[in-house]
């Protein structure tokens, strides 16, 4: 049995009402349902969201300690949180998968969104496909661990 941590950063708790033209009209609960219905037998989805950087870092530490793969949407922390980057690096240095995801394509948006401090330490990055970014990440994790 594999538990995949699906970690979401600031403002993603507002999915469905926050800029639906950019982030879509689905809610975080819709995302949970989509991932749970997509997951293969034996895979559990543990989806979490926080607006707090320290909490997100703690969850990454938890992933290392439990040996769990991570799907991470760092949201705004993507662009400047070196503390989050260091915690993400702990995940991949432990030999675990960490897939950075984004609902929108940051490179098609404002210039400040073009830089991710997380990408260099992530296993890979999937962006621009809405909820499919998460489903693609889940598929990758299941195939790699399968």
NORTAWO-V972756 format. One record per residue. N is the residue number from 1. RES is the residue in three letters. SS is DSSP state (@ for helix, = for strand, . for the rest). OMEGA is omega in degrees with one decimal (* if undefined). Layout:
N	RES	SS	OMEGA
N	RES	SS	OMEGA
//
This chain:
1	UNK	.	-179.9
2	UNK	=	170.9
3	UNK	=	177.2
4	UNK	=	174.7
5	UNK	=	177.7
6	UNK	=	-170.6
7	UNK	=	-175.7
8	UNK	=	-177.9
9	UNK	.	-169.0
10	UNK	.	175.2
11	UNK	.	179.7
12	UNK	@	171.1
13	UNK	@	179.7
14	UNK	@	178.3
15	UNK	.	-178.3
16	UNK	.	179.4
17	UNK	.	-178.9
18	UNK	.	176.0
19	UNK	.	-178.7
20	UNK	@	177.0
21	UNK	@	179.2
22	UNK	@	-170.8
23	UNK	@	-178.5
24	UNK	.	-175.7
25	UNK	.	178.9
26	UNK	.	179.4
27	UNK	.	176.0
28	UNK	@	177.1
29	UNK	@	174.5
30	UNK	@	177.9
31	UNK	@	178.6
32	UNK	@	-178.6
33	UNK	@	179.7
34	UNK	@	-179.6
35	UNK	@	179.3
36	UNK	@	179.2
37	UNK	@	179.9
38	UNK	@	-175.0
39	UNK	.	177.0
40	UNK	.	178.7
41	UNK	.	-178.6
42	UNK	.	177.3
43	UNK	=	176.5
44	UNK	=	177.5
45	UNK	=	175.0
46	UNK	=	-175.6
47	UNK	=	-178.6
48	UNK	=	176.9
49	UNK	=	176.0
50	UNK	.	172.1
51	UNK	.	-172.8
52	UNK	.	-178.5
53	UNK	@	-177.8
54	UNK	@	178.2
55	UNK	@	179.4
56	UNK	@	177.0
57	UNK	@	178.2
58	UNK	@	177.7
59	UNK	@	176.6
60	UNK	@	174.9
61	UNK	@	178.4
62	UNK	@	178.2
63	UNK	@	178.8
64	UNK	@	-176.8
65	UNK	@	-177.9
66	UNK	@	-178.8
67	UNK	.	-175.9
68	UNK	.	172.9
69	UNK	.	-173.7
70	UNK	=	163.5
71	UNK	=	-172.9
72	UNK	=	167.6
73	UNK	=	-176.1
74	UNK	.	179.5
75	UNK	@	-175.8
76	UNK	@	178.3
77	UNK	@	178.8
78	UNK	@	-165.4
79	UNK	@	-174.0
80	UNK	.	-173.5
81	UNK	.	177.2
82	UNK	@	175.6
83	UNK	@	177.2
84	UNK	@	176.6
85	UNK	@	-179.8
86	UNK	@	177.5
87	UNK	@	177.2
88	UNK	@	178.2
89	UNK	@	176.6
90	UNK	@	-179.6
91	UNK	@	-176.7
92	UNK	@	177.1
93	UNK	@	175.5
94	UNK	.	178.9
95	UNK	.	-178.9
96	UNK	.	176.8
97	UNK	.	172.8
98	UNK	=	180.0
99	UNK	=	175.9
100	UNK	=	179.0
101	UNK	=	173.5
102	UNK	=	178.0
103	UNK	.	179.2
104	UNK	.	175.6
105	UNK	.	-177.3
106	UNK	@	-177.9
107	UNK	@	177.6
108	UNK	@	-176.7
109	UNK	.	-177.7
110	UNK	.	-174.8
111	UNK	@	-178.4
112	UNK	@	179.2
113	UNK	@	-175.7
114	UNK	@	-177.7
115	UNK	.	173.8
116	UNK	.	174.7
117	UNK	.	-178.3
118	UNK	.	-170.6
119	UNK	@	-175.7
120	UNK	@	-179.8
121	UNK	@	177.6
122	UNK	.	173.4
123	UNK	.	179.3
124	UNK	=	-176.5
125	UNK	=	174.0
126	UNK	=	-174.7
127	UNK	=	170.1
128	UNK	.	-174.8
129	UNK	.	-179.4
130	UNK	.	179.9
131	UNK	@	177.8
132	UNK	@	175.5
133	UNK	@	179.2
134	UNK	@	-179.3
135	UNK	@	176.6
136	UNK	@	177.6
137	UNK	@	178.6
138	UNK	@	178.9
139	UNK	@	179.1
140	UNK	@	-179.2
141	UNK	@	-179.0
142	UNK	@	178.5
143	UNK	@	-179.7
144	UNK	@	-177.4
145	UNK	@	-175.4
146	UNK	.	*
//
